[in-house]
Amino acid sequence: MLERAKEFLRVAELALENGLYNGCAANCYYALFWITISAMSHAGFKQEQVITK
């Protein structure tokens, strides 16, 4: 999960460097999403409890 977050952050950084601000914001959002999922998993929540299908 953290690897996904890191990938989104890398893409956000590239977007920012190239003036693609909406793309940067979107990738930051998804990075924070996966960081939150990872933190909740670490706290003992099961992924099924966190992500609804």
PyMOL commands that set and color helices and strands:
alter all, ss='L'
color gray80, all
select helices_A, chain A and resi 2-17+21-42+47-50
alter helices_A, ss='H'
color red, helices_A
deselect
rebuild
show_as cartoon
